[in-house]
Amino acid sequence: MKDGRKYSIEEIALISKSAIGKTLREIMNKKVINIENNNKGSFGQLIETALFGIENNSDSEPDFIDAGIELKVTPYKKLKDNKLSAKERLVLNIIDYNTEYKNKFKTSHFWFKNNKIQILWYLWEENKNKLDYTITHEKLLNLNLSEDLKQIEQDWNTIIDKIKQGKAHEISEGDTMYLGACSKGANSSSLRTQPFSDIPAMQRAFCFKNSYMTQLVRKYIGDYNNVEKILKGKDEILSEFITNVINKYKGKTRKELMKEFNIDSNAKNLNNIIITRMFGVKSNLKDTDEFSKANIVPKSIRIEENGRIKESLSFPYFKFENIINENWETSKLREDLETTKYMFFIFKKEKDDYIFKGIKLWNMPETDIETYVMDMWKKTYNTIKTGKIVKEIKNGIRYTNFVGMSENPVCHVRPHGINSHDVCPLPVKDKLTGLDKYTKQCFWINNKYLKEILSEFNN
């Protein structure tokens, strides 16, 4: 076999296309890799070796040296509604905090290694032997030709700017839109030095976010016809476009906005209807191409005249059994907070109406995630694991051991079911009551914490 790293662009394309419709079992060549040792190495590593003859390596150069192309084998899955989704983010190269900041985007190690990526997609299916996963699609992703290049470059600069500020330890995947900096290591003890601070920083790698990869999957594999775009061919990056939209409507009352958008409604989600009209889309803003790729979750926030925010911010309810089958490092809550960027649309009460005050694009700081949120999650885990859900019963009311709002300045746990009969199975029976099911619960971000985050709108 030819040295796989020396293949030309044409040869790479030909071999990639030849793999379509084949399983790893069919692709494997015993002369290249022993099928009996199939548990050694990930699916992607096995494909690289079996298909192209590339041995597992951590070189700083692209996989195909002569062609300047990096090879990535990545999974997608079918959801219950038959929509397609990336199964995971696409991890690229490790960030060397001590050298990468010295570069410009087009001279960076990131660009050198990843400006052209040959993607092989395979369909992941639960409880299936990885030898029987099927390669279904391939795509050469040339970033120079991508409509997302400007945003990816801005994301790279955002990450580098944090390194230059001595804040590599505060980097979060939620800082950016499409290109992220994901933690890369067994746990939070995988630390590295940084050039402008003595504080050790978590080892991180550049990555295309799961949300970004999901949109690529739907674009090149699934149904992409009904996905609305905000930019609609405009030569702007998303953040610039959003700023222009917000400045156009900031300072207007809700009544003025309703008149401008011809809205005649007193619906509970009136603010959300107004927000959608601001951006000129018919679907939910979070489902548009750009918001989906960036994993931006828009949230309408009402601030009362006294500066109070009534509502805490809720997450979907969790299944008790899922919590105890996780650990903190790989928990869904941690990943959601690390990767999600919230766009708060602020409506503040003044006299008899609410004024649109603007937006705040926010993601939870890494320090809060790894302290307050981690503490709450671990207490939730232990409460479920030990079967100590109910602490006491007074006057027929059950009081739980879940973390309350007064116990944690950032987040808490409380019911999110329709009523007390809206329950989920418990993996361990409650010791006090003997219940094997309990009212659905979810994680909440405290309203007082939100008030601190949005304090600039109280001036």
N, C-alpha and C positions, 0 to 999 in steps of 0.2 A: 504493500500500500504506500502511496505517496505520502510524504510528510504532510499531515493535514494542515499544518500552520502555513504551508506554502501554496495553498490553493489560490487560484485566481478568482476574481469576482464572478466570472461566468461559471467556473467549476462549482463554486459555493452555491450559486443559484440552482444549478442542475441537480446537485446532490440533495439540496433542501427539498426541491420539488419531488424528487424520487422517493422521499420518505412519507409523503402525504398518503394517508390511508393505511399506513403500516403501524403495527404495534412494535414495542421494544423487542418482544420475543422474536418477531420476524426480522428485525433489523440486526439483531445481535449476530456477530461473527465470532465463533469460538476461537479463531486464530488471534482475534484482537482482544477479546475479553471472555473469561470463563463464565458461562451462564450460571454455573453452580454458586458462584460468588456474587450473585445479583444483589445481595443485601448490602454489599460494600459500596457505598457511594449513592448519591441522589440519582433520581431519574435523569436529570439534566446531564450530570457527569457521565452516566452510562451511555447516553445518546451521543455526547461529544466524542467519546472514545470509540463506540461501535460504528458510528456513521462517518466520522471524519478522521478518526485516529489521533485525536487530541488527548493527551494524558492530562489528568488533573494538575493544575498549576496555579500559582498566584503571581504570575508575571505582571509587570507594569505595562506590557505591550498588549495590543489587541490580540485576540485568539488567532486570527488570520493575519500574520505579520505583513506579508507582501500586499494584501488587499486593503489593510487598515480597517478590518471589520471585526467586531466583537460578536461572539455567538451566545445567544441566550435561549434556553429551553424553559418555557414557562407554562403553568397550568391555568385552565379556566374551568368553570363548572356551570351546570344548569341549575337555576333556582326553581322553587316550587311553581312559580308562575310561568315557567319555561323561558324566562329571560336569561341571558348569559351574563356572567360576572367573572372578573379575574379572581382567582383563588387567593392571590397574594400580591404584594408589591413586587416590582422587579428591582432586585438589589444590583447595583452597579459596582463601582470601585470604592475601597476604603478611603476615607478622607485623611490625608496626612496634614494635621493642623499646622505643623512646623514648616511646611513647604508650599502648600497649595495657595496660601494667601499672597504669595509673591507673584503670582501669575495674573494675567488677564484671562477672560473667558475663553477666547479662541487659542490661547497658548497654555491652557491649564491641562493638568493630567486627566481631569474628567473628559475634556474635549478630545484629547489625543486617543483615549481608550474607547470612548463611547459615541463619537460623532456619527458612526455608521454601525447599526446593530442588526444582525441577522436573527430574526425571531422565529423560533419553531414553537407553535402552540400545540399542546395536547389536552385532551378532555379528561379531567380528573373525575373519577367516580368512586363514591364511598365503598369501602370493603372490597375493592378490586385489587388484584395483584398488579404491582407496577409494571410487570413485564407485559401486561395486557392493555395498558394505556395506549391510546391511538394518537399518533401525530395527525392533526386534521388540517392545519393551515401553516403557511409560512409568509413572512413579510420582511423585506429589507427596509429598515427604518433609517432614513437618511435625515438627520436633524437639520442639515443645511437647507433642506427642501420642506421642512415641516412648518405648518401654519402656527405652531406653538413655539417656535424658536425664540421669539422675543421674550415670551413669558418664562421660558426655561432659563434664558440668560439672566433675567431679573432674579429668578429664584436662586441661581448660583451665586449671584452678587449678594443677595440677602444673607446667605449662609456664610460667605467669606467675610462680610462686614461684621458679623458677630464674632468671628475669630479675631479680626483686627481690633475689636473693642475689648478683647480679653474675656469674652463671654461664651467660649466654646462649650462650657459646662451648662449653659442655659439654652443651647440649641434644641429645638423641638421640630418634629416633622410637620407640625401645624403652622410653623413660621411661614411656609411658602405655599405656592399654588399647585404646581405640577411636579417639579423636581424637589424631592425631599431629602432630609438627612436622617436616616433611620438608625436606631441603636443597633450595633453589630457586636455581639458578644454573648457569652453564656448568661451573664447577669450584670447587675449594676456595679460589680467589682471589676469589670473589664474597662479599666481607665487608662487614659493616655495623657501625656503632657501637652500643654498648649503654650504658644510663644509669648503671649502678652498677659499672662496671669499664672500665679503659682497654684491655682486651684486645678486639680486633675479633672479631666473631662471624659465623659463616656465615649468609648470608641464608636464611631459612626461611619456610615457609608452613604454615598449618594444613591438615590433610588428614584424610580418613577413610582409615585404613590399607587396604592391599590385602586383608588378611585380613578386615577388617570388611566391605568391599565385596563380597567373595566370599560371605559369609553373606547379604547383602542380595540378591545375584543368585540364590542358591539358594532364598531365601525367596519372592521375587516372580516368579522365572522358572522355576527348576528344581524338583527333588524335595527337599522339606524335611521330609517326613513322619517320617523315621527319625532325625532329629537330636535327641539327648538334651539336655535343659536341666538345669543344676545348680540354678538359682534356683527354677525351677518356680513362678513367680508370686509369689515372696516379694518384699516391698518392701524389698530391700537392694541395695546396690551390690556388685559382685563381690568387691572387696577386703575388705569387712566380712564377707561370708559366709565367705570363705576363712579369715580370722582366727579366726572362731568354730569352724569345723571343726577347724583345727589345734590350737587350745587344748584341745579336747575329748580329743584323743588324744596330745598331747605328753607325753613322760616315760614312756610305756608301752613294755614290751619287745616284741620281735617275737613272742615266744611268746604274750604276753597278747593282742596284736592278732589273731593267728591264731585264738585261742580265741574272742575276741569276734565275729569275722566268720565263724566256722565254716569255716576254711580248713585243709584237710589236704593239704599239698603241699610238696615240696622243689624246686619248679621254679626254674630260674635267674632267672626274673623274679618271684620271690615278693614282693619289695618293691613292684613295680609292681601286683601283684594287691591287696596291702594298701591301697595308695594309692587305687586305684579304688573299693574298698569304703568307704573313709573318706567319699568323696563320694556314695556311694549310686548309682553309675551302672553300667550294664552294658557300655558301649562304652569305648574308650580315653579317658582324661580329655582328651587333646589334641583329640579329635574332637567334644567337646561344643560346644554353641552358644556359650557364653561364652568358653571357652578358644580356640576357633577364631577368633572375632571379634577377640580381643585378641592373637592369635598368641603364646599362652603355650605353651611347650614344657616339660612336666614331666619332670624327670630325677631318678632315685634315685641318691643318692651315699652310698657306704659309707666311713666314716672308721675306720681301725684304732685300736687302743688307744694306739699311739705317735703318733697324729695324722696318719699317712700316708694319702693317697688313692691307691689303686693305679692306677685307670683314668684316662686322659686322656679328654676329651670329643670324640667324632668327629662329623664331618659326613658326608653321603652322598658317595660317590666322585664325582670330577669327570671329565669328558671332556676330554682334552688339547686337542682342537681348539676346544672352547668357550672355554677360557682365553685362547687367543691371538686369538680373535675378539672379546674384550672389552677394555675399558680399565678402570683401577682405579675411576674415578668411577662407572661403570655396571655394575661387576662384580656377579655374583650373591652372592659372599661378602660384599662390603661391604653390599649391600642386606639380606642375611639377618641380619647382625650388627646393623645399624642398626634393624631392624624387629622383631627377635625378643626376647621377654622369657622368660627361663628361670625356672622354678620348681624350685629344688633341694629335694628331700625328703631330709633328713639322718638317716641311721641310723648311730649310733656304737657301736663294739664296746666292751663293758664285761663283763669276765669271760667267761662262756660264751654271751652273747647280744648282740644289737644293740638299742640303745635309740633310739626315735624322738625326735629332738631338736627337730624343728620344720622350718620351711622358710625359704628365702631367695629372695625374688623379685629377680632380677638381670638387668640387660642390660649389655653391655660398654660401658665409658665411651668417649665419642667420641675422647678423646685416645689411647687404646690402639688403637682402630680405625685412626686416621689416622697412626699411627707404626709400632708393631710389626707389626700385621696387614698394613698397606700394604707395608711392607718385605718381608715374607715373600711376599706375593702377587706383587709385582713381580719378585722373584728367581725365583719359580716360572714366571712368564710368560717371562722371559728364558731360563731353562733349556730350556723346551719350544720356544720360538721359534728358538733357536740350534742345536737338535739335540744339546745337550750333557747328555743325561740321565745316562748312566753316567760316573762319574768314574774308576773303576778296578775291576779284577777281581782279588780275592785268594782263593786256594784255592777257586776256583769260585764265590765269592760276589760279586755285583755291588754296588758302593757308588755311590750317586747323588750328584748335585749339588743335590738338593732340600734345603731348609732342615731341619736336624735339631733335636731338642729342646734340645740344648746351645747352639744358635746364636741362639735367640730366646726371651726369657723368657715370652712369651705363647702362641705357637702354632708349629706345625711341620707338615711333610708326611711321611706315611709310607704304606705299602701298606694297602689295605683290601679286597683281593680275597680270594676263598676260598683261593687258593694262587697260586703264581707263574705258573700257566697261565691265570689269570683276568685277561685283558688288554683293553686299549683301543687303537685305532689311534693312531699318532703322526702329526701333520700334517707333521713334519719327521723324516726318519730319524735315528736316533742315530748320531753321528759315530764313536764308538768301536766299537760292535758292529754297526752297519748294520741294527739292528732297526727294523721299521716298526710294531711293536706293543710295548706295555710293560704290566707289571703295574699294575692299577688303583691309583690313589692317592687320598688324601683329605686335607683339612685337619683338624687336631686342635688343640684347646685344651689346653695343657700341664697335667698333674696338679699340678705345683708351683704354677702360677698359680691353679688352683682352690683349692688349700690356702690361699693368701693370701686369696682372696675369702671363704672359709668359716672364717677364723681364729677368729671369735667362738664357733664350736662346739667349739673345742679347749680352752676354759677349764675 
